[in-house]
Amino acid sequence: MAKRDFIQRYIFIINRLKSRASTFEELQDYLLRQQQITGDKLEISQRTLQRDLNEIRSLFETDIQYNRKEGVYEIVESITEKPIERIIESYEIINALNYSNNISQKLYLEQRKNQGTEHLHGLLYAIDNHFEVSFTHHSYWKDGLKNRTVHPIAIKESQKRWYLVCHDLDKKEIRNFGLDRITYLKISDKKFSKYSFDVKDYYQHAFGVETYEPAQKIVLKFTAFQSQYIKSLPLHTSQEIVFEDTKNCHFAYFMHPTHDFEMEILKYGEHVTVLAPESLKQTISNRINDMMALYN
C-alpha cells in the first residue's frame, strides 16, 4: 500500500472523530464509503486500527482512545490542534488536485508572489541542528539590503507570510525576518546553544509579528451582520463575545494594539467601532480623519 493511502486514512479517521465519536463498525463503514469516492485503500481491521491510532498519535500529536463505557473511539487530546488542522487542510487540497482533471477550470487560487517557502526546509534543518545561518534581507523600512547572521529559533506564519524568528547576532536581540525578502541563504556548520526563548508565549497576544505595544484588553463593536463573519473566523485566539443583541455584537480581545491590528480594524469600515481602550479609539479616529482629508 502506498504511503499516501496510509496518511489519507489517518486524516479520514481524525476528521470523522472530530465530527463525532464512533464505534469500530461506524468507522469501518465511513472509510469504505470514502474508499468508493477516492479509490484509496482505506479498509481496516481491528488490528489495523490500533496500529493507525499509534501512528496518528505520533504524527499528528492527537490521542484517540476507546471509551469502553460508550463503546466508541474518541479524540481525548490534541496537543497542537491548530497547526495540525492547517497541515491536514494543506494535504487535503493537494489530494483534491490529484483527483481532479482540468483543475484550472474549477479551482481559482489567489495570485500572489512567492512567499519564501523554498527556504523552509533548510531553515527547519538549521533550527533542529542549531546551525548558524546567514542571508541577505531586504527591509521595507530603513535598512534596505543588509547581510544578517542569526541563530534560527522558529518559523512563524502571519497573514499569508512566513517569518524566521531568530537571535540577530548584530543587534543582539530576538527579531523576525520575512522569508519572502531573504536571499542568498547559507547554512553554516557553526553550532550554537539552544535558546530557552518560548515563541508561543512571546507571540500569544500578537496580531501578526509585532509586539512593541503592551498587551491590553481591546473591545470592538461589530454590526450584527459583520459579526457572523467574525464569529466564524476570529481575529485572534483570545476573542470572546461580551455583549450581543439584534443590532450589534461586542468582542473582547487581549492583544498588542499595533499597526497591523489598526489596519485590520480599518478594513471593516463602518461595520466596526472601537470601544476600548481610549488610546486605540483615538488612534483609529485620527487615521479616519487623515483619510477623509485626502478626499477633501
C-alpha positions as CSV (number, residue, x, y, z in Angstrom):
1,M,0.0,0.0,0.0
2,A,1.3,3.5,-0.9
3,K,2.3,5.7,2.0
4,R,-0.2,8.3,0.7
5,D,-3.0,5.8,1.3
6,F,-1.9,5.4,5.0
7,I,-1.8,9.2,5.6
8,Q,-5.2,9.6,3.8
9,R,-6.7,7.0,6.1
10,Y,-5.3,8.7,9.2
11,I,-6.8,12.0,8.1
12,F,-10.2,10.5,7.4
13,I,-10.2,8.9,10.9
14,I,-9.3,12.2,12.5
15,N,-11.9,14.1,10.6
16,R,-14.6,11.5,11.4
17,L,-13.8,11.5,15.1
18,K,-13.6,15.3,15.3
19,S,-17.2,15.3,13.9
20,R,-18.4,12.6,16.4
21,A,-17.2,9.7,18.4
22,S,-17.7,6.4,16.5
23,T,-17.8,2.6,17.0
24,F,-15.4,0.5,15.1
25,E,-18.2,-0.6,12.7
26,E,-19.1,3.1,12.1
27,L,-15.5,4.0,11.4
28,Q,-15.2,1.0,9.1
29,D,-18.4,1.9,7.2
30,Y,-17.3,5.5,6.9
31,L,-13.9,4.5,5.5
32,L,-15.4,2.1,3.0
33,R,-17.7,4.9,1.7
34,Q,-14.6,7.2,1.3
35,Q,-12.8,4.4,-0.5
36,Q,-15.6,4.3,-3.1
37,I,-15.1,8.1,-3.7
38,T,-11.3,8.3,-3.7
39,G,-10.2,4.9,-4.9
40,D,-7.7,4.7,-2.0
41,K,-7.3,1.5,0.0
42,L,-8.9,2.5,3.3
43,E,-10.5,-0.7,4.6
44,I,-9.3,-1.5,8.2
45,S,-9.4,-4.4,10.7
46,Q,-9.3,-4.0,14.4
47,R,-5.6,-4.7,14.4
48,T,-5.0,-2.2,11.6
49,L,-7.0,0.5,13.5
50,Q,-4.8,0.0,16.6
51,R,-1.7,0.5,14.5
52,D,-3.3,3.6,12.9
53,L,-4.1,5.1,16.3
54,N,-0.4,4.8,17.3
55,E,0.7,6.4,14.1
56,I,-1.8,9.2,14.5
57,R,-0.6,9.9,18.0
58,S,3.0,10.1,16.8
59,L,2.5,12.0,13.5
60,F,-0.4,14.4,14.4
61,E,0.0,14.5,18.2
62,T,-3.6,13.6,18.5
63,D,-4.6,11.0,21.1
64,I,-7.6,8.7,20.2
65,Q,-8.8,6.3,22.9
66,Y,-11.5,3.7,23.1
67,N,-14.3,4.7,25.5
68,R,-15.4,1.3,26.9
69,K,-18.5,2.7,28.7
70,E,-19.9,4.2,25.4
71,G,-18.3,1.6,23.1
72,V,-16.8,4.3,20.8
73,Y,-13.5,5.7,19.8
74,E,-13.0,9.4,20.5
75,I,-10.3,12.1,20.4
76,V,-9.3,12.8,24.0
77,E,-6.4,15.2,23.4
78,S,-4.9,17.2,20.6
79,I,-1.7,18.9,21.8
80,T,-1.2,21.2,18.8
81,E,-4.7,21.4,17.4
82,K,-4.4,24.5,15.2
83,P,-1.1,23.7,13.4
84,I,-2.2,20.2,12.8
85,E,-5.5,21.4,11.3
86,R,-3.6,23.6,8.9
87,I,-1.3,20.7,7.8
88,I,-4.3,18.4,7.3
89,E,-6.0,21.2,5.3
90,S,-3.0,21.6,3.0
91,Y,-2.8,17.8,2.5
92,E,-6.4,17.6,1.6
93,I,-6.0,20.4,-1.0
94,I,-3.1,18.6,-2.6
95,N,-5.1,15.4,-2.7
96,A,-8.1,17.2,-4.3
97,L,-5.7,18.5,-7.0
98,N,-4.6,14.9,-7.7
99,Y,-8.1,13.6,-8.0
100,S,-9.5,16.2,-10.4
101,N,-8.8,16.9,-14.1
102,N,-8.5,20.3,-15.6
103,I,-8.2,21.8,-12.2
104,S,-7.6,25.3,-13.5
105,Q,-11.2,25.5,-14.6
106,K,-12.6,24.6,-11.2
107,L,-10.2,25.9,-8.5
108,Y,-9.3,29.6,-8.5
109,L,-6.4,30.5,-6.2
110,E,-5.2,33.9,-5.2
111,Q,-2.4,35.2,-7.4
112,R,0.5,36.2,-5.2
113,K,4.2,36.3,-5.3
114,N,6.5,33.6,-3.9
115,Q,6.4,33.7,-0.1
116,G,9.9,32.4,0.5
117,T,8.7,28.8,1.2
118,E,11.7,27.5,-0.7
119,H,13.7,28.4,2.5
120,L,11.5,26.4,4.8
121,H,13.3,23.0,4.5
122,G,16.8,24.5,5.0
123,L,15.8,26.7,7.9
124,L,14.0,23.9,9.7
125,Y,17.1,21.8,9.3
126,A,19.2,24.6,10.8
127,I,16.7,25.0,13.7
128,D,16.7,21.3,14.5
129,N,20.5,21.1,14.5
130,H,21.3,24.5,16.0
131,F,23.3,25.7,13.0
132,E,24.1,29.4,12.5
133,V,22.7,30.9,9.2
134,S,23.4,34.0,7.2
135,F,21.4,35.7,4.5
136,T,20.7,39.0,2.7
137,H,17.5,40.6,3.9
138,H,15.5,43.4,2.1
139,S,13.8,45.7,4.6
140,Y,10.8,47.8,3.6
141,W,11.8,50.4,6.2
142,K,15.3,51.9,6.8
143,D,17.9,49.2,6.3
144,G,17.4,48.4,2.6
145,L,19.5,45.3,1.7
146,K,21.7,44.1,4.6
147,N,23.6,40.9,5.4
148,R,22.4,39.2,8.5
149,T,23.9,36.4,10.6
150,V,21.5,34.8,13.1
151,H,20.7,31.9,15.3
152,P,17.4,30.5,14.0
153,I,14.8,29.6,16.6
154,A,11.4,29.0,14.8
155,I,9.3,29.7,11.8
156,K,6.1,31.8,12.2
157,E,3.2,32.3,9.8
158,S,1.3,35.6,9.8
159,Q,-1.2,37.0,7.3
160,K,-0.1,34.7,4.4
161,R,3.6,35.5,5.0
162,W,6.3,33.4,6.7
163,Y,8.8,34.8,9.2
164,L,12.1,33.5,10.6
165,V,12.2,34.1,14.4
166,C,15.8,34.3,15.4
167,H,18.5,35.9,17.6
168,D,20.2,38.6,15.5
169,L,23.9,38.5,16.3
170,D,24.5,42.1,15.2
171,K,21.5,43.6,17.1
172,K,21.9,41.1,19.9
173,E,18.1,40.7,20.2
174,I,15.3,38.5,19.1
175,R,14.0,39.6,15.7
176,N,11.9,38.3,12.8
177,F,12.6,38.4,9.1
178,G,10.2,37.8,6.3
179,L,11.2,34.7,4.3
180,D,10.0,36.4,1.1
181,R,12.7,39.0,1.5
182,I,15.5,36.6,2.2
183,T,18.1,35.8,-0.5
184,Y,21.5,34.1,-0.5
185,L,20.6,31.9,2.4
186,K,23.6,30.0,3.8
187,I,23.6,27.3,6.5
188,S,26.9,27.1,8.2
189,D,28.4,24.2,10.3
190,K,28.8,26.6,13.2
191,K,26.6,25.4,16.1
192,F,25.0,27.4,18.9
193,S,23.4,26.5,22.2
194,K,19.7,26.1,22.3
195,Y,17.7,29.1,23.3
196,S,15.1,29.0,26.1
197,F,13.0,31.5,24.2
198,D,9.3,30.5,24.1
199,V,8.0,31.5,20.7
200,K,4.4,30.6,21.5
201,D,4.4,32.6,24.7
202,Y,6.1,35.6,23.1
203,Y,3.6,35.9,20.3
204,Q,0.4,34.7,22.1
205,H,-1.0,38.3,22.3
206,A,0.2,39.4,18.9
207,F,-1.8,40.1,15.8
208,G,0.9,39.2,13.3
209,V,4.5,39.5,14.5
210,E,4.5,43.0,16.1
211,T,4.7,43.2,19.9
212,Y,6.0,46.7,20.6
213,E,2.9,47.9,22.4
214,P,1.9,46.4,25.8
215,A,-0.8,43.8,25.5
216,Q,-4.2,45.0,26.8
217,K,-7.9,44.5,26.7
218,I,-9.5,45.6,23.4
219,V,-13.2,45.8,22.8
220,L,-14.7,46.1,19.3
221,K,-18.3,46.6,18.4
222,F,-19.4,44.9,15.1
223,T,-22.7,45.2,13.3
224,A,-24.8,42.1,13.7
225,F,-24.3,41.2,10.0
226,Q,-20.5,41.5,10.1
227,S,-20.3,39.7,13.5
228,Q,-21.3,36.5,11.8
229,Y,-18.1,36.5,9.8
230,I,-16.0,37.5,12.9
231,K,-17.6,34.6,14.8
232,S,-16.7,32.1,12.1
233,L,-13.2,33.4,11.6
234,P,-11.9,35.0,14.8
235,L,-9.5,37.9,14.6
236,H,-7.4,36.4,17.4
237,T,-7.4,33.3,19.7
238,S,-8.4,35.5,22.7
239,Q,-11.6,36.6,21.1
240,E,-14.8,36.3,23.2
241,I,-18.3,37.7,23.0
242,V,-19.1,40.1,25.8
243,F,-22.4,41.5,24.6
244,E,-24.8,40.8,21.8
245,D,-28.2,41.9,20.7
246,T,-30.1,42.1,17.4
247,K,-28.1,45.1,16.1
248,N,-24.5,44.7,17.4
249,C,-22.0,42.3,18.9
250,H,-19.2,43.3,21.2
251,F,-16.0,41.2,21.0
252,A,-13.2,41.4,23.6
253,Y,-9.5,40.6,23.0
254,F,-6.3,40.7,24.9
255,M,-3.7,41.8,22.4
256,H,-0.9,44.2,21.4
257,P,-2.6,47.2,19.7
258,T,0.0,47.5,17.0
259,H,0.0,48.9,13.4
260,D,-1.1,45.6,11.9
261,F,-4.1,45.4,14.1
262,E,-5.1,49.0,13.4
263,M,-5.0,48.2,9.7
264,E,-7.2,45.2,10.3
265,I,-9.8,47.3,12.2
266,L,-9.9,49.9,9.4
267,K,-10.6,47.1,6.9
268,Y,-14.1,46.7,8.3
269,G,-15.0,50.3,7.7
270,E,-18.4,51.4,9.1
271,H,-19.1,47.9,10.4
272,V,-16.8,48.2,13.4
273,T,-16.3,50.7,16.3
274,V,-13.5,50.6,18.8
275,L,-15.0,50.8,22.3
276,A,-11.8,50.4,24.3
277,P,-9.1,51.3,25.1
278,E,-9.5,55.0,24.6
279,S,-6.0,55.3,23.2
280,L,-6.8,52.9,20.4
281,K,-10.1,54.5,19.8
282,Q,-8.4,57.9,19.3
283,T,-5.7,56.4,17.0
284,I,-8.3,54.9,14.7
285,S,-10.3,58.2,14.8
286,N,-7.1,60.1,13.8
287,R,-6.5,57.7,10.9
288,I,-10.0,58.1,9.6
289,N,-9.7,61.9,9.8
290,D,-6.4,61.7,7.8
291,M,-8.1,59.5,5.2
292,M,-11.1,61.9,4.9
293,A,-8.6,64.8,4.4
294,L,-7.3,63.0,1.3
295,Y,-10.7,63.4,-0.4
296,N,-11.5,67.0,0.6
